[in-house]
Amino acid sequence: MSLTDVPPIDLDAAILKDVIIEAEVVEELRRSRLTSHHSPDPLQITHRIESRVPSACNGEFFNSIGPKRTKS
């Protein structure tokens, strides 16, 4: 298949399709934000908290670090 065998692209239709898809994505994000803020079930937040990795503010993390080594 050569480049001349490729059918021409309707640029206006392609741009319109991209704009419509983008608008749908934006609307879905807006809806999910509204839903999460007004959700009576805090399960999603609980899962986020449980899935966090230990952070620098965690006491176990600080206790596991040895003293700073200095060059002799």
NORFENKA-V208705 format. One record per run of one state. SS is the DSSP state (A for helix, B for strand, O for the rest). FROM is the first residue (numbers start at 1). LEN is the number of residues. If there is no record, write none. Layout:
# NORFENKA-V208705
ss: <SS;SS>
from: <FROM;FROM>
len: <LEN;LEN>
This chain:
# NORFENKA-V208705
ss: <O;A;O;A;O;A;O;A;O>
from: <1;3;6;11;38;43;51;59;65>
len: <2;3;5;27;5;8;8;6;8>
